[in-house]
Amino acid sequence: MTIVRKLGLGVFILLGVIAILLLINHKKIIRLLAVNSLFDKEDIVDNFQHMDEIFDTSEMTASPDPIVLPQAKDHYQLPESFESKGKTIEIENYLEDTNTEGLMIIHKDTVIYEQYWLGLEADDPHISWSMSKSFTSLLVGQLIEEGEMSLNDEVQDILPQFLDSGYDGVTVKQLLNMASGVRFNEDYGDFDSDINRFGRTFALGKSLEEFALTLTREREPGTYNQYVSIDTQVLGLMIREITGQSITDLAQAQIWNRLGMQDDAYWIIDKTGMEVTLGGLNASLRDYAKIGVLYLNDGNIGGDQVVSSDWVTASVTPDAPHLLPNQTKTSSTLYGYGYQWWVPQYPDNDYFATGVYDQFVYVNTEKDLVIAKLSADHHYRQNRVEIKSTHIDLFQSIAKTF
């Protein structure tokens, strides 16, 4: 056999090995490429509306008894502008600039405004990102009321594998309050941050539990409000362990059916089938808004007390110094925090769930108002703190019209 023929055979074998590796790792490669371009300006809208084409998922189906809120969309118009940080901002321009895909306003349990853009339709699922955390908190509240879980339960008592980890000794309440004391960098603009490292390792097939076990302790639990997305994932793992059910099955029975959700939805899952409770829920705008309606009505919808009014109140009431707004020495944010719900700096009658890239469910109790917004804002990484506060100014401005 000549050298040329030997080289040719070697190249052929090498190409064959590469082809086999590509076939074996095809899904991982596709996911990694997708994660690295997930928020690119050209792809972000399509990605946010079709996460099931990128990741594995588990499905929830529309409620067999859907609750359709009354409609009165002919009597309300958005104000032309709002004030934020000394500037007047045209609302129509702001919605366009932030790649708003859907906006719904519910006043006194009646839908008075509902609009969609950028290809999103009323029944389309859309990624919630961290609004999933507020949804997960609702499941925790139900389990606590049923006596299956306690605010004082410690992680390692439910999940022994977390003994001697960063979560050893952390309570359910501390997880709910984002006060675990675990070291974590949540900066989406930093390529090497923990949250971006999580995204890449998840895309390559690492389980959510495996990643959580790598985190270490930075502060004494219960002393500092530090936003750590993995705290909610640990809550999800605890829920699954306690109930013996998947988050999908539990949420289908205890929330999706009982709230009369109108549309199919799905969770992003890891290789073990575990749902991404920190940010993997995909649902329609009107079903996200229904979570706001539930909380506005003290945990009751359609006559069904889905969760107690005490839990709703506790969820949106900062109850320790490090959880109050403007606590710069004991909190990483200017906002207040409850049980996976945010509390603005002012006034004291509103709260919100939010996800990165401008996903919101805003509730104003004084005005009997819920505002839900879905977006694919590619500007988000540039100044996420200002963008969040501007949205709250927008919602509070709308509330003043009632």
Beta strands, then each sheet from edge to edge (+ up, - down):
strand 1: 57-60
strand 2: 81-84
strand 3: 87-90
strand 4: 100-107
strand 5: 110-116
strand 6: 126-127
strand 7: 265-268
strand 8: 281-283
strand 9: 300-301
strand 10: 304-305
strand 11: 336-337
strand 12: 342-343
strand 13: 350-355
strand 14: 359-364
strand 15: 369-375
sheet 1: 1+ 7- 8+ 6-
sheet 2: 2+ 3-
sheet 3: 5+ 4- 15+ 14- 13+
sheet 4: 9+ 10-
sheet 5: 11+ 12-
end
